[in-house]
Amino acid sequence: MVGMRVLIVGGGGREHALAMGLSNSPSVESLHSAPGNAGTALLGTNHEVGSSDIEGLVSLAREKGVDLVVVGPEAPLVLGLADILRENGIPCFGPHSEGAKLEGSKLHAKNVMFDLGIPTGRFRVIEDPNEISSTVDSFSPPWVVKRNVLAGGKGVTVTSDRKVAEDAISHAIGVDGMVLLEEHLEGEEASVLVVMDETSFVCLPPSQDHKRAFDGDEGPNTGGMGAYAPAPVVTPSVMRRVVDEVVGPMHHHLRNQENPYRGCLYVGLMVDDDGAPSVIEFNVRFGDPETQVTIPLIDSDLGELLLAAAEGSLGSIEPLFSRMSAATVVLASNGYPESPITGGVISGSETSIEEGEICGIVHYAGTDLREGELVSSGGRVLAATGIAPSLREASSTAYEIIGGIHLEGSHYRSDIGHRALER
């Protein structure tokens, strides 16, 4: 299809990255974002409809006569946005509510993995506060505590401090009624974003996220402070195992459901020293900030790829990928992740780099325009992204850009990509 009108749901850096990719797609004529941010406003039209306003989003899609809805965050998928859009004859890139349970319920995801024999860590469900101590005793530190709800990427506590673990368990039981305690998997983390429908699946270049707030992987967990792709820990042999042991079985399972899965399956992995992958988690959408480093590496028409998956015809196309590397560095507000301070004026973000094969861009996230000034409106404000023939060049480009951006009290990590660069 050419002349497509596309609605992007969400307002973070992931959505700006999708908008940039779609704006470069020959098949796409116009873009709409709800609610969008300062970056998506430069590429199309923003609409003041919240990403969890299901009725408002469906009405907007119908009003604008869009040909495709691309859903960024997980919450509207869990709430059934894709189901209702498809009932209205509107193609949606994003799974139905049953498929979205893979992220909406960690327990459901674990049960699916165990049923299919997909490698993952053992776990226990705790519902009774009196069982906390004995259950903690049955696992070796560090302990991995996971809430069984959507928590914006911040529902996991990994700690070697027993009191911190027990407090996290107690808190989760108090607010959610239950919690998962999981085995800690050793190795190096990686992510593989998989576009899939009932006809086929396509693995995008593997990436690695940096969850901890500070250098050296110290500090609290965040939604992600940076990422790079491709991640060298996912060698060709590791990728074959990921496809054979994880993606293939999941695709076979999901394609045979009454309502087949159409969208992105995010596979969060731990790769051990022997190259054996195990699944840490599944998400049901593109990751953030992984999207910022994978979308620029897709050489073919992004709109065509997403529409094919939304319509169940992915098997009819063969996307092309770049041999370049990409790195993105997140600029976070003062106080992030605990209590981010918003409303600060941002300067220098208009910078871009284009030198031969090297490209540097800014992906906007928690940003807004107020009286002509760019201001912060969220915890993760923006990300500087470099694309270059090597990861070292991509990283240097990202840091060159972010070094020229000013937001009072903001912070960013200075070691994004360190595992790959130290190899």
N, C-alpha and C positions, 0 to 999 in steps of 0.2 A: 504493500500500500504506500502511496505517496500522498503528500499533503495532510499528514496526520495531525490531529489536535490531541495533545497529551496533557493530562492532569497529573501532577506529582503531589502526593499527600505527604506532608511533613514540613519541617522548617529548620533542619540542621545542616551540618556540613555534608552529610551523606546525600541529602536532597539537592544541595547546590552542585555536588559532583555529578549526580544523575542529570540535572538540568544542563550542565555544561556538555556532557556527553550527548544528550539528546538534541541540544541546539546545533551540534555538528553533524547530526544524522540527516542524510539526504531525504529520508522518508518523512521527516517531521517538519510541519509548517509552522505550528504555534505551540507555545507552552503556557500552561496555567499551573500555579502552585497554591496550595492551601495548607497552612497559612503562608508558607514560604519565609524568606528572610531578605536581607539587603542584597544578597548575591543573586537570588532567583528573580528579584525585581528587575535586574538589569537584562535578563534573558527572556522575560515573558511578563505575565500579569499575575500579581499576588491577589489572593482573595482572603478576606477575614473570616475563614471557616476553620475551626479547630480540627486537629487531626483525629480526634475521637468523637467528633460530631457526625455520626454515621448518616443521619437523615440529611444534614446540611451538605455533606459531601456528595451523596447520591443526587440531591437536587441540583447541585452545582454541575455535576457531570452531565446531567440531562439538559440543563439550561444551556451549557456551552457546546453541546453536541460533540463531546469528546469521543475519540476513537479508541482511546486506551487510557486506563488509570494505572499509575505506577505507585505502589504503596511503600513508603519508606519505613516508618516505625511499626513495631509489632502490635501495639495496643489496638488499633483499628481492625487488624486482621483477626485478633482474638475475639473482638466484638462482632465479627461477622460482616465487615464491609464488603469483602470479595463475594460473599454469598448473595448479598442484596444487589450488588452491581450486576452480577451474572444473571440474576432473575430479571433484571431490567435490560438484558441484552447488551451490556457494556463490558467489553473485555477488560480484565483486571490482572495485572502482574502482581501476584500475591495469593497465597493459598486461602482456601475456605476455612471457616472457624474450626472444623475438626482437624485439619492439617496444622493449624496454628497452635494446637494444644502441645505440639512438640516443644514450643517455647513457653507457652502459658503454664505448663505443668512440668516441672523437672521430674516428678515421679512418673508421669506418663511417658516421658522420653526415655527414662531409665528402663521402664518395663518393656518398651518397644525394642530397645537395644538388646536386652537380655533374651527376649523372645526370638529375635533374629540372629542371635549369636554374634553381635557386633562387639568388638573389643572395647571395654570400658571398665572403670573402677567399680569395686563392690560398694554397697551402700546399705544404710539402715534408715528406716523411718522412725522418728521419735515423736510421740504424741503426749506421753506422760512425763511431767517434770521429774518424777521420782526415778525415771530410767536414764536421766542424763549422764550421771557419773559412771554407771556401769557400761553404758554404750560408748562413751568416750574412751573408757579403758580398753575396749575391744578394737580400737584403731590406734595406729602409731602416729605420733606427730610428724609433720604439721597436720592439723585437722582442717578439713574442708567442710564448711557449713553452708548449705544452700537453702534459701527460702523457696517455697513451692508456688511462688506468685511472680508476676511481672514486677521487676524492681528497677527498671531503667539501667540495667547493666551493673547495679550496685547491690545485688541481693546475695553476694557470695562473700564469706569471710574465710580467709586462709591464714592460719596462725599456728605457731608453736607454743603459744601461751595458753595453758589449760584454762585459766580463768576467763580469758577473752573468748575462747571457744565455747565454754559453758554459758557465759553471758549471752553470746549470740544465739545459742540454741534456745535458751530460756526466753529471750525476747521474741524469737520467731514463733515459738509455741504460743506465747501470750497473744500475739497479734494475728497469727495465721491458723493456729490450732495444731500445727505439725511442722516438721522440718526434716531435711535430709542431712545425714552425716555421711560423707563419702571418703573413700580411700584417696590419699594424695598420690598422684601419678608423677613419677620422676621422668625428666627429660626436657625437651625444648618444645615450646608451644608454637603452633602454626594454625592458620585458618585457610580453609578452601571454600570459596563461594561457588555453589553449584546451581546453575540455571536448569530447571527441569520441568517437564510435563509428562503426560502419559506416553509420548512417542519417543523421547530421548532425554539425555542430559548432557550438559556442557560444563566442564570444570574450568573456572577462570584461574588466572595465574595465582599460585599460593602466596599468602602474605603472612606477616607476623605483626601482631599488635603489641603495644606497650601499655599495660593496664595500670601499673603503679604510678603515683603522682610525681615521684622524684627520681633523679639519676640513680643508676645502680639498682633499679627495680626496688626502691625503698618507698615507704610511705603508704597511704591508704589506696585501696582500689578505686579506680575512676571508670568513666565510660570509655576511656582510651586516650592516651596522650600522644600518640603517633603510631605510624605503621610504615612498612616498606614491602615492596614486592618486585620480583619474585623472591620468596624466602628460600635461601639455599639449603636449609635443613630438609626441605621437601625435594629430595633428589628424584630423578626419574624412577628409581626402584621403589622409593617410598611412595611416590604418587601411584604407581601400579598397585601397591598394597592398599592404599586408601580407596582406590576405585574397586578393587576386588573384594575387600573386607568390609567396607563401609558404604561407599556411594552406591555401588551396584545393588547390594541387598536392600538398602533404603529405597532406591528407585523402584525395584521390583515390588516392594511392599506398598509404596505410595501410589504407583500407577494402577494398582489393582483394587484400590478403594472404590466405593460407590461413586464418590466425587474425587477424581484424580487430583493430585497435587500439581499446581501450576504457579511457579514463582521461583524464589531463590531459597535453597536450603544452605544455611551457613553451618559448616562443619568445623567446630573448634576441636583441635587435636593436641595431643601430647605425643611427641616422637621420642622414643627411648634411644639409648646409645647403639642399639642393634638395628635401628631403623624401623622398629615395630610401632605402628600408630595405634593410639587408643583415643576414643572420643571423650572429651571433657563435657561438651554440651552441643546441642543443636539450637540454632536460631532459625526463624522462618522468614528472614529478610536479609537484605544486604547489611553488612556490618558498618559501623562508624567508629574509627576512621579507615577501615579496610577499603571501603568503596572509593575513597579519594585516591588510592594507589592502584586499584584494579581497573576502574573504568578508563583511565587514560591509556591502558595497555591493550584495549580492544580496538583493533584497526578497522573492523567492519562496522556496518550500520547498527548502532545500539538500539534504535527504535524498532528496526526490523527484528532483532533478536528478542526483545522483550514482548513485542506483539505476538511473535510466533509462539512463545511459551504461553502467553495468556490465552491464545486461541487453540492450543493443543496441536500445533504443527511444527514443533521445534525440530523434529527429525528431518524436515525438508530443507534446512539451511546449515551451512558450515561457516561459523564465524572465524575470523582471522585475528591473530594476536601479534603484538609488537614484541621485538626482542629487547626493548629498552627496559630500564629499571625505574622505579618511582619510590620516593620517600616523602612522607608528610609529617609535619611537626605541629602539634596543637598549641595554640596560645590560650591559656586559661585565665579566668578572672581571679583577682585577689580573693582568697578564702576558699577556692575550689579544691576538693569536692565537698567539703562539709557545709560551708555557708558562703557561697559565691556572692560577691558584691557586684551589682549591675549598675548601669547608667553612666559608666565612664566613657569619655570621648576617645575614639580610636583615630590615630593618624598614621600615615605611611602605608596603609593597606592597599592602595591603588597600584603598588609596585608590581611589575611583572618582568620576566627575563626571557629573551629569545635570542640565543646565540648559536647558530648552526643547528645541531641536533638537540641542544640543551634548551629546555623550557622550564620556566618557573611561574607558578600561578598561586592565587589565594583562593581558598575555599571558605566562604563565609558560613558561620553557624549561628551562635547566639548573638545576632546583630540586628540593629534596627536603625532607621533613619528618623531623626527628630530635628525639625527645623533646619534641615539641610546638613546636619552633622551625623556621622556614623557613630553609634554608641553601642555599648555592650548590653545584651539583654538576657544572657545566660551564662552558665558556668564555663562551657567550652565555647570560646568566642569565634575563633577562626583557625584555619590551618594553612601553613605555607607548604606547597607541594612542588617538588622538583622532579622532572622527568629527563633522563639522560642515558647515554649508552652504558654507564656503570652505576652501581649503587653509591659508590663514593662521590661521584659527580652529582648524582641526584640529591644526596644528603647535603652536600656543600651548597647546592643551589637553594634548597629549602631553608637552610640556616642563613644564607645571605639575605633572603627576603625577610624572614621573621626578625632578623636583627635590626631591620629598619622600621619595624612597626612599634608604635608606642601606645600603651594603655596602662595608666598608673596602677601599680601594684600587681600587674599580671605576671605570670610565670610560665615557663616551658622547659621541657627536658632538653639537655644538651647532648644526649647519647642515643638518640633514635637510630636503630640499625646497628648497634654496637656488636651484637652477637655475630652478625654476618661480616662486619668489617674487621673483626678480630680473627676470623678464620684463617 
